[in-house]
C-alpha cells in the first residue's frame, strides 16, 4: 500500500471513529427520558400548566385523577431510577392547581404504574399496571388515600397493561391492552367482563362486540380513564411510533350502541398542541420534549404528563453500575 492510500485509510478510519464517538457523546449528553406531571384548570384557554417538580432519582408519570370529598387526588407512577422500577404515589391538588409533593402508597417487588382507581359498592379499589408480576392485582383502600392492601389477583397476565373499567347496563367491563411480545410499543385492545364477587377479581369473555381491530398497532394503549366532555363520553389512547413510546394521545368519543363498543377518533394532543400552555420550561426546552402519553379531565382539571430528555450524572452512574453488575453475574455463571 503506497503512502497516499495508507493516509486516506487512516483518515477514513478516524472519520468513522469520530462519527461513532460523536454519536455516543450526543446520546450521553442528550440524557435519558424523564416525565413530570402537569395540571391546569379545564377550559382556561391560554392558561399555563403547573408542574410537579421531579428529582434526579425520581420522576412522575401516568397521573390519573380521582375526586374524593370535593378534592382532587392524583395517583401516579413514581419511578425510582436507582431501583429501576416504579411504585404508586398520590398527590393532593389544590384548587389553585398547585400539586403537592406525592407520598408513597403501594410498593412491590415488581414494577407498578398506571394506577386506575374506582368505586364499587361504596368501596374504593385500584387496578395498577402490574404485568411484571405476571398477574393483574386488585387493591382495596383501607384509609383513603394512603393505606391500601392487595385483596385479589388474576393469574397469567404477563402482557396485560393499563386497564380501565366502565359500567354498562349494570355490568362492569375492563378495557385493557396486551403488549406484543416482540415490541413493548405495540399493543392490541381487548374488552372483558369483570366480576368482583367477594372482592375476588375475575375476568371473562365480554358479552359485547368490539369495533377495534384485533392486530397489534401503535395506538391501542390507554392514556387515561373515561371522562365526560361536551355531553359525550371520551377517553385518551396513547399513540407511539417505532422507537418512540408515547409521542401523543388520540382522543376518542366512546359509546355502546346495540351491544357494540364504538370508539371514534376526534382529536390529537401533543407537545406542539400544548406548546403555549406548557410555557418556557428551563428543565424541558422545546427541543428536548418527547411527547404526551397521559390525558384526563377530573374535578375541573386537565391532567397530562410530559416526557422529555434530561441529562443526569446519577442516571449515568446507575447505568454504569447496572452494566458492571450484569458483567459480574455473567462471569460468575461462566465459572
VOBA-1610 file (N, C-alpha, C; in pm, whole numbers, padded with zeros to 5 digits, always signed):
BEGIN
Unk+00086-00120+00000Unk+00000+00000+00000Unk+00089+00125+00000Unk+00068+00216-00096Unk+00151+00335-00101Unk+00111+00431+00010Unk+00193+00533+00030Unk+00174+00624+00143Unk+00043+00702+00132Unk+00004+00742+00010Unk-00120+00818-00007Unk-00243+00735+00033Unk-00245+00608-00016Unk-00358+00521+00016Unk-00362+00492+00165Unk-00245+00472+00221Unk-00239+00445+00365Unk-00293+00565+00444Unk-00255+00686+00401Unk-00302+00806+00469Unk-00453+00823+00456Unk-00505+00794+00335Unk-00650+00803+00315Unk-00724+00703+00404Unk-00668+00582+00416Unk-00730+00480+00501Unk-00732+00523+00647Unk-00620+00582+00691Unk-00612+00629+00830Unk-00713+00740+00854Unk-00721+00835+00759Unk-00814+00946+00773Unk-00959+00898+00773Unk-00986+00800+00685Unk-01121+00745+00679Unk-01157+00677+00810Unk-01061+00602+00864Unk-01085+00536+00993Unk-01108+00635+01104Unk-01036+00745+01101Unk-01055+00849+01202Unk-01193+00912+01191Unk-01237+00934+01066Unk-01369+00993+01047Unk-01479+00902+01100Unk-01467+00771+01067Unk-01567+00675+01114Unk-01568+00669+01266Unk-01446+00661+01325Unk-01436+00656+01471Unk-01493+00782+01533Unk-01461+00897+01471Unk-01513+01023+01522Unk-01664+01030+01515Unk-01722+00977+01405Unk-01868+00977+01391Unk-01932+00890+01498Unk-01872+00771+01521Unk-01927+00680+01622Unk-01918+00741+01760Unk-01798+00796+01793Unk-01781+00857+01924Unk-01872+00979+01940Unk-01886+01055+01832Unk-01974+01171+01836Unk-02118+01132+01863Unk-02162+01022+01798Unk-02299+00974+01819Unk-02320+00931+01963Unk-02221+00859+02018Unk-02231+00814+02157Unk-02233+00933+02251Unk-02145+01032+02223Unk-02138+01150+02308Unk-02268+01229+02304Unk-02326+01245+02184Unk-02453+01318+02174Unk-02563+01248+02250Unk-02564+01113+02246Unk-02666+01038+02318Unk-02649+01053+02468Unk-02521+01051+02514Unk-02495+01066+02657Unk-02536+01205+02704Unk-02499+01308+02626Unk-02531+01445+02665Unk-02680+01474+02654Unk-02748+01407+02561Unk-02892+01424+02548Unk-02963+01380+02675Unk-02910+01275+02736Unk-02966+01226+02861Unk-03066+01115+02842Unk-03148+01095+02944Unk-03247+00989+02946Unk-03388+01049+02949Unk-03485+00963+02922Unk-03624+01007+02923Unk-03672+01025+03068Unk-03722+01143+03096Unk-03784+01173+03224Unk-03930+01212+03200Unk-04011+01209+03306Unk-04150+01252+03298Unk-04180+01347+03413Unk-04278+01432+03392Unk-04333+01511+03500Unk-04483+01526+03480Unk-04554+01548+03589Unk-04700+01558+03588Unk-04740+01705+03579Unk-04845+01733+03498Unk-04886+01871+03471Unk-05038+01884+03489Unk-05080+01997+03548Unk-05222+02021+03575Unk-05256+02168+03546Unk-05374+02191+03489Unk-05428+02327+03479Unk-05580+02319+03484Unk-05641+02433+03513Unk-05787+02437+03516Unk-05843+02411+03377Unk-05940+02324+03368Unk-06000+02291+03240Unk-06076+02413+03185Unk-06060+02435+03055Unk-06127+02548+02992Unk-06061+02681+03020Unk-05933+02677+03061Unk-05864+02801+03096Unk-05802+02870+02976Unk-05834+02822+02855Unk-05784+02888+02735Unk-05634+02881+02726Unk-05569+02995+02742Unk-05424+03001+02733Unk-05356+02985+02867Unk-05427+02936+02966Unk-05368+02918+03098Unk-05253+02819+03096Unk-05154+02844+03180Unk-05036+02759+03185Unk-05056+02639+03277Unk-04991+02529+03242Unk-04990+02412+03329Unk-04897+02438+03448Unk-04932+02379+03561Unk-04841+02377+03676Unk-04781+02237+03685Unk-04657+02229+03732Unk-04580+02106+03725Unk-04544+02053+03862Unk-04530+01922+03869Unk-04480+01857+03988Unk-04328+01845+03973Unk-04251+01915+04053Unk-04105+01910+04038Unk-04051+01768+04055Unk-03962+01728+03966Unk-03900+01596+03974Unk-03762+01610+04037Unk-03698+01497+04065Unk-03562+01498+04119Unk-03475+01411+04031Unk-03346+01409+04059Unk-03256+01326+03980Unk-03287+01178+03998Unk-03340+01141+04114Unk-03368+00999+04139Unk-03509+00959+04097Unk-03608+01050+04115Unk-03747+01014+04089Unk-03808+01102+03981Unk-03887+01039+03893Unk-03974+01116+03806Unk-04116+01060+03816Unk-04214+01136+03761Unk-04355+01106+03782Unk-04429+01096+03650Unk-04512+00992+03637Unk-04586+00970+03512Unk-04721+00903+03544Unk-04801+00882+03438Unk-04931+00815+03450Unk-05021+00878+03556Unk-05038+01011+03557Unk-05126+01072+03658Unk-05273+01046+03625Unk-05342+00981+03715Unk-05485+00953+03699Unk-05561+01019+03813Unk-05652+01111+03778Unk-05723+01187+03879Unk-05837+01110+03942Unk-05862+01138+04069Unk-05974+01078+04143Unk-06028+01184+04238Unk-06160+01209+04228Unk-06223+01309+04312Unk-06280+01245+04438Unk-06248+01303+04552Unk-06294+01248+04680Unk-06318+01364+04777Unk-06440+01370+04831Unk-06476+01478+04923Unk-06442+01616+04865Unk-06477+01634+04738Unk-06461+01760+04668Unk-06315+01805+04658Unk-06223+01710+04660Unk-06082+01740+04638Unk-06029+01648+04529Unk-05927+01695+04458Unk-05866+01616+04352Unk-05739+01550+04402Unk-05732+01419+04382Unk-05612+01343+04415Unk-05554+01287+04286Unk-05423+01298+04273Unk-05355+01241+04157Unk-05278+01117+04200Unk-05325+01000+04155Unk-05249+00878+04175Unk-05156+00862+04054Unk-05033+00822+04078Unk-04934+00825+03970Unk-04825+00720+03992Unk-04753+00695+03884Unk-04630+00616+03894Unk-04518+00706+03939Unk-04445+00662+04041Unk-04321+00727+04081Unk-04208+00632+04045Unk-04127+00672+03949Unk-04021+00583+03903Unk-03892+00613+03978Unk-03837+00509+04041Unk-03713+00518+04117Unk-03599+00476+04025Unk-03516+00571+03984Unk-03411+00541+03889Unk-03301+00454+03951Unk-03288+00459+04081Unk-03188+00375+04147Unk-03234+00230+04151Unk-03362+00209+04187Unk-03417+00073+04195Unk-03458+00021+04058Unk-03469+00111+03957Unk-03506+00076+03820Unk-03647+00018+03810Unk-03738+00070+03890Unk-03878+00028+03881Unk-03966+00136+03944Unk-04097+00126+03916Unk-04190+00224+03967Unk-04272+00173+04084Unk-04324+00268+04162Unk-04421+00236+04265Unk-04532+00341+04256Unk-04638+00324+04335Unk-04754+00412+04325Unk-04751+00516+04436Unk-04775+00641+04396Unk-04783+00751+04491Unk-04909+00832+04466Unk-04935+00926+04556Unk-05053+01011+04541Unk-05018+01154+04583Unk-05070+01251+04508Unk-05056+01392+04541Unk-05194+01455+04555Unk-05204+01552+04641Unk-05325+01634+04651Unk-05305+01756+04561Unk-05410+01790+04485Unk-05405+01908+04400Unk-05491+02017+04463Unk-05431+02131+04491Unk-05506+02242+04548Unk-05593+02307+04442Unk-05693+02385+04485Unk-05784+02448+04391Unk-05711+02541+04295Unk-05598+02594+04337Unk-05518+02681+04250Unk-05445+02604+04141Unk-05443+02471+04154Unk-05371+02388+04057Unk-05234+02345+04106Unk-05192+02394+04221Unk-05062+02354+04277Unk-05068+02206+04317Unk-04967+02130+04272Unk-04960+01987+04302Unk-04867+01967+04422Unk-04920+01916+04531Unk-04838+01894+04650Unk-04748+01773+04630Unk-04634+01768+04699Unk-04541+01655+04683Unk-04612+01522+04708Unk-04583+01421+04624Unk-04652+01292+04639Unk-04599+01210+04756Unk-04684+01122+04804Unk-04645+01026+04907Unk-04665+00884+04855Unk-04576+00796+04895Unk-04583+00656+04851Unk-04702+00586+04914Unk-04777+00508+04832Unk-04891+00433+04886Unk-04881+00283+04861Unk-04822+00241+04750Unk-04807+00098+04721Unk-04670+00075+04658Unk-04596-00019+04713Unk-04468-00059+04655Unk-04456-00211+04663Unk-04413-00271+04553Unk-04398-00417+04546Unk-04260-00452+04493Unk-04233-00581+04483Unk-04105-00626+04428Unk-04100-00602+04277Unk-04216-00587+04215Unk-04223-00567+04071Unk-04263-00422+04041Unk-04247-00385+03914Unk-04281-00250+03868Unk-04432-00227+03872Unk-04472-00108+03917Unk-04612-00068+03919Unk-04627+00067+03849Unk-04738+00084+03777Unk-04766+00210+03710Unk-04916+00218+03682Unk-04961+00321+03611Unk-05098+00340+03567Unk-05201+00297+03673Unk-05209+00371+03785Unk-05298+00332+03896Unk-05443+00376+03874Unk-05523+00290+03814Unk-05663+00322+03789Unk-05744+00298+03917Unk-05803+00405+03971Unk-05880+00400+04096Unk-06029+00411+04064Unk-06110+00330+04129Unk-06253+00330+04102Unk-06332+00293+04227Unk-06462+00320+04224Unk-06551+00287+04335Unk-06644+00175+04292Unk-06658+00075+04378Unk-06751-00036+04351Unk-06817-00074+04483Unk-06951-00065+04484Unk-07029-00096+04603Unk-06977-00021+04725Unk-06955+00109+04704Unk-06915+00204+04807Unk-06775+00177+04864Unk-06696+00096+04797Unk-06557+00074+04837Unk-06465+00124+04725Unk-06348+00171+04766Unk-06252+00226+04669Unk-06145+00121+04640Unk-06122+00097+04511Unk-06025-00002+04467Unk-05926+00060+04369Unk-05818-00014+04345Unk-05720+00027+04246Unk-05675-00093+04164Unk-05661-00071+04033Unk-05605-00171+03941Unk-05481-00111+03875Unk-05365-00122+03938Unk-05245-00068+03873Unk-05191-00163+03767Unk-05111-00112+03678Unk-05041-00196+03580Unk-04933-00274+03655Unk-04943-00406+03651Unk-04853-00490+03731Unk-04806-00611+03651Unk-04789-00594+03519Unk-04755-00707+03433Unk-04621-00771+03471Unk-04534-00694+03539Unk-04405-00751+03580Unk-04419-00867+03676Unk-04534-00876+03743Unk-04558-00988+03835Unk-04621-01107+03764Unk-04664-01084+03638Unk-04735-01188+03565Unk-04882-01196+03600Unk-04930-01102+03683Unk-05069-01103+03729Unk-05128-00962+03719Unk-05261-00955+03724Unk-05331-00829+03739Unk-05381-00824+03883Unk-05332-00725+03961Unk-05362-00718+04103Unk-05472-00616+04133Unk-05558-00652+04227Unk-05663-00562+04277Unk-05628-00522+04420Unk-05631-00391+04445Unk-05605-00339+04579Unk-05731-00269+04631Unk-05755-00282+04761Unk-05866-00211+04825Unk-05809-00104+04918Unk-05875+00010+04920Unk-05830+00118+05007Unk-05883+00098+05148Unk-05795+00098+05245Unk-05833+00084+05385Unk-05855+00219+05452Unk-05774+00316+05413Unk-05784+00451+05469Unk-05739+00549+05361Unk-05835+00615+05298Unk-05804+00699+05182Unk-05724+00822+05223Unk-05621+00857+05144Unk-05577+00791+05021Unk-05450+00708+05037Unk-05401+00690+05163Unk-05266+00641+05181Unk-05251+00493+05213Unk-05357+00426+05258Unk-05343+00287+05301Unk-05421+00194+05208Unk-05349+00100+05147Unk-05407+00006+05052Unk-05357-00135+05083Unk-05439-00234+05047Unk-05398-00372+05063Unk-05442-00454+04942Unk-05355-00547+04902Unk-05388-00636+04791Unk-05492-00737+04837Unk-05599-00751+04759Unk-05707-00842+04800Unk-05729-00956+04701Unk-05681-00942+04578Unk-05706-01047+04479Unk-05615-01025+04358Unk-05602-01128+04276Unk-05524-01115+04153Unk-05572-01216+04050Unk-05543-01187+03924Unk-05575-01277+03814Unk-05443-01328+03757Unk-05428-01459+03751Unk-05304-01520+03703Unk-05293-01509+03550Unk-05172-01532+03502Unk-05148-01542+03359Unk-05169-01414+03282Unk-05120-01300+03337Unk-05137-01170+03270Unk-05001-01100+03254Unk-04902-01167+03195Unk-04769-01106+03185Unk-04759-00993+03083Unk-04858-00981+02994Unk-04852-00878+02890Unk-04966-00776+02901Unk-05055-00791+03001Unk-05169-00700+03012Unk-05126-00569+03076Unk-05161-00457+03013Unk-05120-00326+03063Unk-05238-00229+03063Unk-05232-00133+03155Unk-05315-00012+03156Unk-05464-00043+03142Unk-05519-00102+03247Unk-05660-00141+03249Unk-05748-00030+03305Unk-05858-00001+03237Unk-05959+00092+03288Unk-06094+00020+03288Unk-06184+00062+03375Unk-06314-00003+03387Unk-06425+00094+03346Unk-06535+00037+03300Unk-06656+00115+03275Unk-06777+00027+03301Unk-06890+00092+03331Unk-07013+00019+03363Unk-07116+00041+03254Unk-07187-00067+03220Unk-07291-00058+03118Unk-07403-00156+03152Unk-07523-00103+03165Unk-07641-00183+03198Unk-07618-00271+03320Unk-07557-00211+03423Unk-07538-00281+03549Unk-07422-00379+03552Unk-07349-00391+03441Unk-07234-00481+03437Unk-07104-00401+03430Unk-06998-00460+03484Unk-06868-00394+03488Unk-06778-00457+03381Unk-06712-00371+03304Unk-06625-00418+03195Unk-06484-00360+03212Unk-06386-00438+03168Unk-06246-00393+03168Unk-06201-00372+03024Unk-06147-00255+02998Unk-06088-00224+02868Unk-05938-00212+02890Unk-05860-00300+02830Unk-05716-00302+02854Unk-05644-00336+02724Unk-05513-00356+02734Unk-05432-00390+02617Unk-05332-00499+02652Unk-05300-00579+02553Unk-05193-00678+02565Unk-05075-00630+02482Unk-04955-00633+02541Unk-04835-00594+02467Unk-04793-00704+02370Unk-04739-00662+02258Unk-04676-00753+02164Unk-04547-00804+02227Unk-04527-00934+02230Unk-04407-00991+02291Unk-04279-00948+02220Unk-04291-00900+02096Unk-04175-00856+02020Unk-04151-00706+02029Unk-04247-00630+02083Unk-04232-00485+02091Unk-04325-00430+02198Unk-04265-00369+02303Unk-04346-00313+02411Unk-04426-00192+02364Unk-04390-00134+02249Unk-04461-00017+02198Unk-04592-00055+02128Unk-04602-00180+02084Unk-04720-00225+02009Unk-04812-00303+02102Unk-04941-00270+02095Unk-05040-00338+02179Unk-05167-00362+02099Unk-05258-00438+02156Unk-05392-00454+02098Unk-05494-00450+02210Unk-05605-00384+02184Unk-05708-00365+02285Unk-05796-00489+02301Unk-05854-00499+02420Unk-05950-00607+02444Unk-06049-00561+02551Unk-06169-00620+02546Unk-06274-00592+02644Unk-06309-00722+02715Unk-06321-00717+02848Unk-06357-00835+02926Unk-06462-00799+03030Unk-06541-00898+03067Unk-06642-00883+03171Unk-06575-00900+03307Unk-06610-00812+03402Unk-06545-00812+03533Unk-06641-00859+03641Unk-06590-00947+03728Unk-06664-00988+03847Unk-06578-00957+03969Unk-06641-00893+04071Unk-06572-00864+04196Unk-06647-00926+04314Unk-06710-01038+04290Unk-06787-01106+04394Unk-06695-01144+04509Unk-06728-01094+04629Unk-06645-01124+04745Unk-06505-01070+04733Unk-06489-00962+04655Unk-06360-00898+04629Unk-06261-00990+04558Unk-06312-01094+04496Unk-06227-01179+04414Unk-06238-01131+04269Unk-06128-01085+04214Unk-06126-01033+04078Unk-06126-01147+03978Unk-06225-01147+03890Unk-06233-01246+03783Unk-06265-01175+03652Unk-06199-01218+03545Unk-06221-01162+03412Unk-06264-01273+03318Unk-06363-01244+03235Unk-06412-01344+03140Unk-06448-01277+03008Unk-06478-01358+02910Unk-06510-01303+02778Unk-06633-01214+02786Unk-06622-01097+02724Unk-06730-00999+02733Unk-06844-01032+02638Unk-06968-01005+02684Unk-07086-01023+02601Unk-07112-00893+02525Unk-07007-00842+02462Unk-07015-00713+02395Unk-06925-00716+02272Unk-06976-00668+02161Unk-06892-00658+02041Unk-06795-00543+02056Unk-06687-00550+01979Unk-06579-00453+01991Unk-06542-00404+01851Unk-06535-00272+01834Unk-06515-00219+01699Unk-06369-00204+01658Unk-06276-00228+01752Unk-06135-00207+01718Unk-06075-00333+01655Unk-05977-00311+01569Unk-05911-00426+01505Unk-05829-00503+01608Unk-05814-00630+01584Unk-05750-00717+01682Unk-05600-00732+01661Unk-05543-00666+01561Unk-05400-00676+01539Unk-05326-00579+01631Unk-05196-00607+01653Unk-05113-00516+01731Unk-05085-00390+01649Unk-05088-00274+01716Unk-05053-00149+01650Unk-04997-00053+01753Unk-04971+00071+01710Unk-04907+00170+01797Unk-05006+00263+01866Unk-05135+00237+01856Unk-05234+00327+01918Unk-05351+00251+01978Unk-05317+00159+02068Unk-05421+00078+02132Unk-05399+00065+02282Unk-05325+00159+02341Unk-05295+00152+02484Unk-05356+00272+02555Unk-05424+00246+02665Unk-05495+00353+02737Unk-05401+00464+02781Unk-05451+00587+02773Unk-05377+00704+02821Unk-05455+00774+02932Unk-05551+00705+02991Unk-05632+00762+03097Unk-05768+00694+03103Unk-05847+00732+03202Unk-05980+00675+03216Unk-06083+00750+03132Unk-06209+00715+03147Unk-06318+00781+03075Unk-06349+00915+03141Unk-06385+01013+03062Unk-06428+01142+03116Unk-06540+01198+03029Unk-06617+01291+03087Unk-06733+01347+03019Unk-06701+01488+02973Unk-06721+01516+02843Unk-06692+01647+02786Unk-06789+01676+02671Unk-06845+01796+02671Unk-06938+01837+02564Unk-07054+01739+02547Unk-07101+01682+02659Unk-07215+01591+02654Unk-07182+01453+02602Unk-07053+01421+02589Unk-07013+01290+02537Unk-06907+01228+02627Unk-06908+01094+02628Unk-06802+01022+02699Unk-06682+01008+02606Unk-06564+01034+02664Unk-06441+01028+02585Unk-06333+00955+02663Unk-06229+00916+02591Unk-06110+00857+02653Unk-05990+00890+02567Unk-05873+00887+02628Unk-05748+00912+02557Unk-05672+00782+02539Unk-05609+00768+02422Unk-05531+00649+02389Unk-05391+00693+02345Unk-05290+00621+02393Unk-05152+00654+02356Unk-05128+00628+02207Unk-05048+00716+02148Unk-05001+00696+02011Unk-04848+00694+02015Unk-04791+00578+01988Unk-04646+00564+01984Unk-04598+00553+01840Unk-04468+00552+01824Unk-04406+00533+01693Unk-04294+00432+01710Unk-04242+00383+01601Unk-04131+00289+01607Unk-04014+00355+01681Unk-03979+00299+01797Unk-03868+00353+01874Unk-03904+00471+01963Unk-04028+00520+01958Unk-04068+00634+02041Unk-04197+00598+02113Unk-04189+00583+02245Unk-04305+00546+02326Unk-04380+00672+02368Unk-04513+00674+02345Unk-04595+00783+02395Unk-04565+00917+02331Unk-04573+00926+02198Unk-04548+01053+02129Unk-04662+01152+02151Unk-04786+01103+02147Unk-04904+01189+02163Unk-05021+01104+02209Unk-05136+01167+02234Unk-05256+01092+02267Unk-05365+01123+02166Unk-05444+01021+02137Unk-05561+01036+02049Unk-05685+01037+02137Unk-05772+01136+02118Unk-05897+01144+02193Unk-06006+01073+02112Unk-06084+00987+02178Unk-06191+00914+02112Unk-06323+00935+02185Unk-06427+00959+02108Unk-06563+00955+02163Unk-06603+00808+02177Unk-06663+00776+02290Unk-06695+00636+02320Unk-06844+00622+02346Unk-06903+00520+02288Unk-07043+00488+02317Unk-07067+00339+02294Unk-07166+00287+02363Unk-07211+00150+02339Unk-07346+00158+02270Unk-07352+00104+02150Unk-07475+00109+02072Unk-07509-00029+02021Unk-07629-00075+02058Unk-07676-00207+02018Unk-07575-00316+02056Unk-07524-00304+02179Unk-07433-00407+02230Unk-07294-00402+02172Unk-07257-00291+02105Unk-07125-00280+02044Unk-07054-00157+02097Unk-06931-00177+02146Unk-06850-00066+02194Unk-06787+00004+02074Unk-06817+00133+02057Unk-06765+00208+01943Unk-06676+00322+01993Unk-06565+00342+01924Unk-06471+00449+01958Unk-06439+00526+01830Unk-06467+00655+01832Unk-06446+00738+01714Unk-06344+00847+01744Unk-06229+00847+01676Unk-06127+00950+01699Unk-06182+01090+01673Unk-06149+01183+01765Unk-06200+01320+01749Unk-06095+01426+01781Unk-05970+01385+01799Unk-05866+01485+01824Unk-05734+01423+01863Unk-05628+01503+01854Unk-05494+01463+01895Unk-05438+01569+01989Unk-05360+01525+02087Unk-05294+01617+02180Unk-05146+01579+02187Unk-05059+01675+02161Unk-04915+01651+02169Unk-04845+01775+02222Unk-04712+01774+02225Unk-04638+01887+02280Unk-04654+02011+02194Unk-04677+01995+02064Unk-04699+02111+01978Unk-04834+02175+02008Unk-04936+02091+02025Unk-05070+02140+02058Unk-05070+02217+02191Unk-04988+02171+02286Unk-04984+02231+02419Unk-04863+02322+02439Unk-04799+02363+02331Unk-04674+02439+02341Unk-04691+02564+02427Unk-04793+02645+02398Unk-04814+02768+02473Unk-04853+02739+02618Unk-04934+02635+02638Unk-04979+02601+02773Unk-04866+02545+02859Unk-04768+02481+02795Unk-04654+02429+02870Unk-04557+02540+02906Unk-04551+02643+02822Unk-04467+02758+02852Unk-04320+02730+02830Unk-04237+02823+02879Unk-04092+02810+02867Unk-04037+02737+02989Unk-04000+02614+02969Unk-03953+02531+03080Unk-03801+02518+03075Unk-03735+02563+03180Unk-03589+02554+03185Unk-03542+02410+03183Unk-03617+02320+03249Unk-03576+02180+03256Unk-03616+02100+03132Unk-03708+02154+03050Unk-03754+02083+02930Unk-03781+02182+02817Unk-03673+02239+02758Unk-03693+02328+02643Unk-03758+02251+02528Unk-03817+02323+02434Unk-03895+02260+02328Unk-03817+02151+02255Unk-03689+02173+02228Unk-03610+02075+02152Unk-03591+01945+02227Unk-03611+01947+02360Unk-03593+01825+02440Unk-03723+01754+02472Unk-03836+01809+02431Unk-03964+01748+02463Unk-03993+01630+02370Unk-04042+01522+02428Unk-04068+01399+02351Unk-04216+01384+02322Unk-04299+01389+02427Unk-04440+01365+02399Unk-04529+01375+02522Unk-04657+01355+02497Unk-04762+01348+02599Unk-04820+01207+02591Unk-04828+01134+02703Unk-04881+00998+02691Unk-04987+00965+02797Unk-05035+01069+02869Unk-05149+01052+02959Unk-05235+01178+02951Unk-05368+01160+02950Unk-05458+01274+02946Unk-05591+01236+03009Unk-05638+01319+03104Unk-05773+01300+03158Unk-05821+01431+03217Unk-05953+01441+03233Unk-06016+01559+03292Unk-06097+01513+03413Unk-06060+01563+03530Unk-06128+01525+03656Unk-06137+01649+03745Unk-06251+01669+03809Unk-06269+01777+03906Unk-06234+01914+03846Unk-06271+01931+03720Unk-06246+02060+03656Unk-06101+02087+03625Unk-06018+01984+03626Unk-05876+01999+03598Unk-05836+01914+03479Unk-05750+01968+03395Unk-05692+01898+03281Unk-05557+01842+03326Unk-05538+01712+03309Unk-05422+01643+03366Unk-05345+01572+03255Unk-05215+01599+03246Unk-05130+01532+03147Unk-04997+01498+03212Unk-04916+01420+03140Unk-04775+01409+03176Unk-04691+01443+03054Unk-04573+01495+03078Unk-04481+01539+02973Unk-04353+01457+02983Unk-04311+01398+02871Unk-04182+01329+02869Unk-04081+01416+02796Unk-03955+01408+02841Unk-03850+01495+02785Unk-03714+01432+02813Unk-03614+01475+02734Unk-03478+01428+02754Unk-03413+01512+02863Unk-03344+01445+02956Unk-03281+01514+03068Unk-03148+01447+03100Unk-03041+01526+03102Unk-02910+01472+03134Unk-02892+01466+03285Unk-02844+01351+03333Unk-02826+01331+03476Unk-02701+01247+03500Unk-02611+01299+03581Unk-02491+01222+03617Unk-02529+01100+03699Unk-02634+01114+03781Unk-02681+00999+03859Unk-02727+00887+03766Unk-02803+00924+03662Unk-02851+00823+03568Unk-02734+00754+03499Unk-02630+00831+03462Unk-02511+00773+03402Unk-02445+00674+03498Unk-02438+00712+03625Unk-02380+00624+03726Unk-02464+00497+03742Unk-02598+00510+03745Unk-02683+00393+03759Unk-02663+00296+03642Unk-02650+00351+03522Unk-02632+00266+03404Unk-02497+00194+03407Unk-02393+00265+03448Unk-02261+00202+03462Unk-02267+00092+03568Unk-02332+00122+03681Unk-02347+00022+03788Unk-02419-00102+03739Unk-02531-00083+03667Unk-02608-00197+03616Unk-02527-00279+03517Unk-02449-00210+03433Unk-02367-00280+03334Unk-02260-00364+03402Unk-02195-00307+03504Unk-02093-00381+03578Unk-02155-00502+03648Unk-02271-00481+03712Unk-02340-00593+03779Unk-02372-00705+03680Unk-02418-00668+03560Unk-02452-00767+03460Unk-02329-00846+03416Unk-02216-00776+03397Unk-02093-00843+03356Unk-02041-00936+03465Unk-02051-00891+03591Unk-02005-00975+03702Unk-02091-01100+03716Unk-02224-01084+03699Unk-02312-01200+03705Unk-02283-01299+03595Unk-02257-01246+03473Unk-02225-01334+03360Unk-02094-01407+03384Unk-01999-01340+03446Unk-01871-01404+03475Unk-01888-01517+03576Unk-01971-01493+03680Unk-01994-01597+03780Unk-02065-01717+03719Unk-02158-01694+03625Unk-02227-01803+03558Unk-02129-01888+03478Unk-02036-01824+03407Unk-01937-01897+03327Unk-01847-01984+03413Unk-01818-01934+03536Unk-01734-02013+03626Unk-01809-02135+03680
//
